[in-house]
Each structure stands twice: as structure tokens, then as C-alpha cells.
Amino acid sequence: MFQTQLNDQFANAQAKAIENAKHLAQVAVESAQELAEINQAAAKDALVVAQDASSQLLAIKDPQQLAKLAQPEAAQEAAKYAAAYQAKVNKVVRNGNKEVAQVVDASIDDARAELVKFVKEATKTAPAGSEAYVSAFKTAFEASLQQFDQVRATATDAFANFEKSVDAAMENIQAQFAVAKPATKTRKAA
């Protein structure tokens, strides 16, 4: 009887793990597709801009026209385009991150619930005279349940740190664009 319950619980746990792995794989595929679409659109836009710039360069007949092409507005437009691209990529990464966090959180809850159920069933059928052992086991088991909370906290911290890293990278890149603009104005003033 006990072995059958144990086998059923292992089979259920494996089925849930496979289901979670499939879900995570689906999230990864969807995120990759979204990133590919973003990159394809960016490549198309870059090609159009390059063709336009080439046409403008070929149409130049004097140095004043060349100077008009090298205006700060062009750099600002490129910075806006880069920021918009980064925002799209950031959104895809954050959505994927949230999906993974939800799956991990649900998996921790499921594993904990299954383990509690298993221990309750196992200790219910303990033989007479083993109360002291059962009590000691339950105490140790309750202490081990705290590990689930630590795993959850660690996973939550990892996801939060990942998002902070993405935010810091975005701010760093945007700051580089912000530094480039005043330098251009300073050169003009000189």
C-alpha cells in the first residue's frame, strides 16, 4: 500500500516536472520569436535608413550639404531609435522572466504540498510504539520545510537581481547617448 502511494507520488511529480519543462520551453520559444521579430524589424529599419543616407550622400554637390547631414538631430534620432529598440527587448525579457518566476514559484508550492501530504500519509500508518520516532521525524520535517521558503527567497532574489542588471545596463547605454549629445554641442560652440 505504502509503496504504491510512493510510486504514484513520484509519477505525479515527474509528470508535473515534464509539464513545467514544456511550459518553460514554450516561454523560451515565444521570447525568442518576439526577439527575432524585433531584430528583423530593426534590421529592415536600419536598411531603409542606410539607403536613405546613401542617397543623400550621393546627391551632395558641395561641402555645405555634407555639413547639413552631420547635424545633432540625426544623432538624437538614432538615440531615440536605440532607446525604443532597448525598451522592446527589455519588455520581452521581463515578460519571460515573470513567466519563469511564476513557474518556479508554483513548482515550489506543489513540491511542498506533495511532501506534506506524503509525510502525513506515511506517519498516519506508523506502527504502534513508534510515536517518539514519528514526533522526532515530524520535527525534523517541519525544519526541512523551511528550506522551501529559502529556495523561494533565493529564486525571488535571483529574478530581482536579473531585472536590476537589465535596468542598470539600459541606464548605462542611455547615459552614453546622453553624454554624446552635450559633447556635440560643445564642439559646435568651439
C-alpha positions, 0 to 999 in steps of 0.5 A: 500500500505504502509503496504504491502511494510512493510510486504514484507520488513520484509519477505525479511529480515527474509528470508535473516536472515534464509539464513545467519543462514544456511550459518553460520551453514554450516561454523560451520559444515565444521570447525568442520569436518576439526577439527575432521579430524585433531584430528583423524589424530593426534590421529592415529599419536600419536598411531603409535608413542606410539607403536613405543616407546613401542617397543623400550622400550621393546627391551632395554637390558641395561641402555645405550639404555634407555639413547639413547631414552631420547635424545633432538631430540625426544623432538624437534620432538614432538615440531615440531609435536605440532607446525604443529598440532597448525598451522592446527587448527589455519588455520581452525579457521581463515578460519571460522572466515573470513567466519563469518566476511564476513557474518556479514559484508554483513548482515550489508550492506543489513540491511542498504540498506533495511532501506534506501530504506524503509525510502525513500519509506515511506517519498516519500508518506508523506502527504502534510504539513508534510515536517518539520516532514519528514526533522526532521525524515530524520535527525534523520535517517541519525544519526541512520545510523551511528550506522551501521558503529559502529556495523561494527567497533565493529564486525571488532574489535571483529574478530581482537581481536579473531585472536590476542588471537589465535596468542598470545596463539600459541606464548605462547605454542611455547615459552614453547617448546622453553624454554624446549629445552635450559633447556635440554641442560643445564642439559646435560652440568651439 
